[in-house]
Amino acid sequence: MTTESLALVDKPVVPKRRSVQSRAKRVEAAALVVPALIPILIFSVAPLLSGIGLAFTDASLRRNDTPDFVGLQNFVDLLGDTMFWESFRIGMVWAVSVTVLQLVAGLVLALLLNANLRFQGLARVLALIPWAMPPVVVAIMWQLIYATNGPLNAVLSVFGPDVTTNWLGEFSTALPAVIVVGVWVGMPQTTITLLAALQQIPTEQIEAAAMDGAGAVRRFFNVSLPAIRPVMASITSLNFIWNFNSFGLVYVMTEGGPGGKTMLPMLFTYLEAFKSRNLGYASAMGCVLVLIVVALLAIYLWSQFREKEAK
């Protein structure tokens, strides 16, 4: 047998077939993914890249000429913009307050809904009502509640002298007032998530703790809380990112006022782009905010990875 014949005999025929089949599967998978990628590229990636490009120009909605390239000037101006950093501070206060209060209120409500109480079905429906309402409707409804002659002041006047507080129009009450609405709107999602986690706890563990003499409070801290802690960490992280990006609710209620006391970062960026018409400068703000959100997401994913590694 010649050397060429031996080479043909030793040639791995089966792996070649597998390679061809594997390549065909990859092509088939790519063909299935492409239709989904096209709208993502058009509606997500392209606007993102366009926004990044505008951040390096003096683009303005006041004129129709081609914007000039200004390099990093918008970002340099942003560093000295006290209004932007004030909106960032307000955004952090808003995000932390709303996230923590949503978690506490959602946990209390989830524990109540998880107990065998009467009218449990009705209570669950009532708990979901804020989730079912459009944000604009919620904003208008709470504007009426907070109005000077609204029901909130009417109720408070029952317990004392006439109350004529303009809750959304005064510096000291505007931010707390919109925080209350933010908590009310987002609480159903937290409640349902924590309720689902509570219902995954084996009843045997609860019953065993009760047989050992543990009361309701001790059962919660020794059994329920450790079991739902990973879910609480996840929902808290995601709620914080979501709340930091809030825009529509506060825009309808106050438009950032009074005096910028409720000016969230995303709202300030929108007003800079479409009211002040400084499109390039607003794009630079958007780039900075995207980087902050990406950093928050990276921290969240890293914590999830560390948690899995610990298990």
C-alpha positions in Angstrom: 0.0 0.0 0.0 1.4 3.4 -1.0 1.8 6.4 1.2 -1.1 8.2 -0.6 -3.3 5.2 0.1 -2.4 5.1 3.8 -3.2 8.9 4.0 -6.7 8.2 2.5 -7.3 5.3 4.9 -6.3 7.5 7.9 -8.4 10.4 6.9 -11.1 11.1 9.5 -14.2 10.9 7.4 -16.8 11.1 10.2 -15.4 14.3 11.8 -15.6 16.0 8.4 -19.3 15.1 8.1 -19.8 16.4 11.7 -18.0 19.6 10.8 -20.2 20.1 7.7 -23.4 19.4 9.8 -22.2 21.7 12.5 -21.5 24.5 10.0 -25.0 24.0 8.5 -26.5 24.3 11.9 -24.6 27.5 12.6 -25.8 29.0 9.3 -29.4 27.9 10.1 -29.2 29.4 13.6 -27.8 32.7 12.1 -30.6 32.8 9.6 -33.1 32.5 12.4 -31.5 35.2 14.5 -31.1 37.8 11.7 -34.8 38.8 11.5 -34.8 39.5 15.2 -31.5 41.5 14.9 -32.7 43.8 12.2 -35.3 45.8 14.3 -32.8 45.8 17.2 -30.2 47.4 14.9 -32.7 49.9 13.5 -34.5 51.0 16.6 -31.8 50.5 19.3 -28.3 50.4 18.0 -28.7 53.0 15.3 -30.2 55.7 17.6 -27.6 55.0 20.2 -24.8 55.4 17.7 -26.5 58.5 16.3 -26.8 60.0 19.8 -23.1 59.3 20.6 -22.2 61.1 17.3 -24.3 64.1 18.2 -22.6 64.4 21.5 -19.5 65.5 19.7 -21.2 68.2 17.7 -23.0 71.6 18.3 -26.3 70.2 16.9 -29.3 72.4 17.6 -33.0 72.3 16.8 -32.9 76.0 16.3 -31.3 75.8 12.9 -31.2 73.4 9.9 -27.5 73.6 8.9 -25.1 70.7 9.3 -23.7 70.6 12.9 -20.0 71.3 13.4 -17.7 68.9 15.2 -16.7 70.3 18.6 -14.8 67.3 20.0 -15.1 66.9 23.8 -16.4 70.5 24.4 -19.9 69.3 25.4 -18.5 66.9 28.0 -16.2 69.7 29.3 -19.2 72.0 29.6 -21.1 69.3 31.4 -18.4 69.0 34.1 -19.1 72.6 35.1 -22.9 72.4 34.8 -24.3 72.7 38.3 -27.9 72.1 37.2 -26.9 68.7 35.7 -25.1 67.6 38.8 -28.0 68.9 41.0 -30.4 66.9 38.8 -28.1 63.9 39.4 -28.3 64.4 43.2 -32.1 64.7 43.0 -32.2 61.5 40.9 -30.1 59.6 43.4 -32.4 60.8 46.3 -35.4 59.8 44.2 -34.1 56.4 43.2 -32.9 55.4 46.7 -36.0 56.6 48.4 -38.5 55.1 46.0 -36.6 51.8 45.8 -36.3 51.4 49.6 -39.9 52.3 50.3 -41.1 50.1 47.5 -39.2 47.2 49.0 -40.5 47.8 52.6 -44.1 48.4 51.5 -44.1 45.6 49.0 -42.7 43.1 51.6 -45.4 44.1 54.2 -48.1 43.8 51.6 -46.7 40.4 50.3 -46.7 39.0 53.8 -50.3 40.1 54.3 -51.4 38.6 51.0 -49.5 35.4 51.8 -51.4 35.0 55.0 -54.8 33.2 55.1 -56.9 36.3 55.5 -60.5 36.9 54.4 -61.0 38.8 51.2 -57.6 37.7 50.0 -58.6 37.7 46.3 -60.1 41.2 46.6 -56.9 42.4 48.4 -54.7 41.1 45.5 -56.8 42.9 42.9 -56.6 46.2 44.9 -52.9 45.7 45.2 -52.5 45.4 41.4 -54.6 48.5 40.5 -51.6 50.9 40.3 -49.8 48.6 38.0 -52.8 48.5 35.6 -53.1 52.3 35.3 -51.3 54.2 32.6 -48.6 56.5 34.1 -50.2 59.7 32.6 -53.5 58.8 34.2 -51.7 58.2 37.5 -50.0 61.5 37.3 -53.2 63.5 36.6 -55.0 61.6 39.3 -52.4 62.5 41.9 -52.2 66.1 40.7 -55.9 66.4 41.6 -55.3 64.7 45.0 -52.4 67.1 45.8 -54.3 70.2 44.6 -54.8 73.1 47.0 -58.5 72.3 47.1 -58.0 68.6 46.6 -59.1 65.6 48.8 -55.7 65.4 50.6 -56.0 68.8 52.1 -59.7 68.2 52.8 -58.9 65.1 54.8 -56.1 66.8 56.7 -58.4 69.8 57.5 -60.7 67.4 59.4 -57.9 66.9 62.0 -56.9 70.6 62.4 -57.2 74.1 60.9 -57.7 74.5 57.1 -54.8 73.1 55.1 -54.1 74.8 51.9 -50.7 73.3 51.0 -49.8 73.2 47.4 -48.0 69.9 47.6 -46.5 69.9 44.1 -45.8 73.7 44.1 -43.8 74.2 47.2 -40.0 73.6 47.5 -40.2 71.5 50.7 -43.0 69.2 49.6 -42.7 68.7 45.9 -40.0 65.9 45.9 -41.6 63.9 48.8 -44.9 64.2 47.1 -43.7 62.7 43.8 -41.7 60.1 45.7 -45.0 58.9 47.3 -46.5 58.5 43.9 -43.4 56.7 42.6 -43.7 54.2 45.5 -47.4 53.7 44.9 -46.9 53.0 41.2 -44.0 50.5 41.5 -45.2 48.7 44.6 -47.3 46.1 42.9 -44.4 44.7 40.9 -42.3 44.3 44.1 -45.3 42.8 46.0 -46.1 40.2 43.3 -42.4 39.2 43.0 -41.9 38.8 46.8 -45.3 37.0 47.1 -44.2 34.5 44.5 -40.9 34.0 46.5 -42.8 33.5 49.8 -45.0 30.9 48.2 -42.0 28.9 47.1 -41.0 28.3 50.7 -41.8 24.7 51.7 -44.6 24.7 54.3 -42.8 21.9 56.2 -40.1 24.5 57.2 -42.7 26.9 58.5 -44.5 24.2 60.4 -41.3 22.7 61.8 -40.3 26.2 63.1 -43.8 26.7 64.6 -43.6 23.3 66.4 -40.2 24.4 67.8 -42.1 27.3 69.4 -41.1 30.0 67.0 -43.5 32.9 66.8 -44.5 34.8 63.6 -41.7 37.3 63.9 -39.0 34.7 64.6 -40.3 32.5 61.7 -40.1 35.4 59.4 -36.5 36.3 60.3 -35.2 32.7 60.6 -37.1 31.0 57.8 -38.8 33.4 55.4 -36.3 36.2 55.1 -33.2 34.0 54.3 -35.3 32.1 51.7 -36.4 35.3 49.8 -33.2 37.3 50.3 -31.8 36.5 46.8 -35.1 37.7 45.2 -35.1 40.8 47.4 -31.5 41.6 46.2 -32.5 41.2 42.5 -35.7 43.2 42.7 -34.0 46.0 44.6 -31.1 46.2 42.1 -33.5 46.2 39.1 -35.9 48.7 40.7 -33.0 51.1 41.5 -31.9 51.1 37.9 -35.5 51.5 36.7 -36.2 54.3 39.1 -33.0 56.2 38.2 -34.2 56.2 34.6 -37.7 57.5 35.5 -39.0 60.3 33.4 -42.7 60.4 32.3 -44.5 60.4 35.7 -42.5 63.3 37.1 -42.7 65.2 33.8 -46.5 65.1 33.8 -46.8 66.0 37.5 -44.3 68.8 37.9 -42.1 69.2 34.7 -39.2 69.3 37.1 -40.5 72.2 39.2 -40.8 74.1 41.4 -37.4 75.7 40.9 -35.9 72.4 39.7 -36.7 70.6 43.0 -38.0 67.5 41.1 -35.6 67.7 38.1 -34.5 64.1 37.5 -31.5 63.5 35.2 -33.5 62.0 32.3 -36.1 64.8 32.6 -33.3 67.5 32.5 -31.8 65.8 29.4 -35.2 65.8 27.7 -35.8 69.5 28.5 -32.3 70.5 27.3 -32.9 68.7 24.0 -36.5 69.6 23.1 -37.1 72.9 25.0 -33.7 74.5 25.1 -33.1 72.8 21.7 -29.4 72.0 22.5 -29.4 68.6 20.9 -25.6 68.1 21.0 -25.3 69.1 24.6 -28.3 66.9 25.6 -26.7 64.0 23.7 -23.6 64.4 25.9 -25.8 64.2 29.0 -27.4 61.1 27.6 -24.0 59.5 27.0 -23.0 60.1 30.6 -26.3 58.7 32.0 -25.9 55.6 29.8 -22.5 55.0 31.2 -23.8 55.4 34.7 -26.6 52.9 34.0 -24.2 50.5 32.4 -22.0 50.7 35.4 -25.0 49.9 37.7 -25.9 46.9 35.5 -22.3 45.7 35.6 -22.4 45.8 39.4 -25.7 44.0 39.4 -24.4 41.2 37.1 -21.2 40.9 39.0 -23.2 40.5 42.3 -25.3 37.8 40.6 -22.2 36.0 39.4 -20.6 36.1 42.8 -23.8 34.7 44.3 -23.8 31.8 41.9 -20.1 31.2 42.6 -20.8 31.1 46.3 -23.4 28.4 45.8 
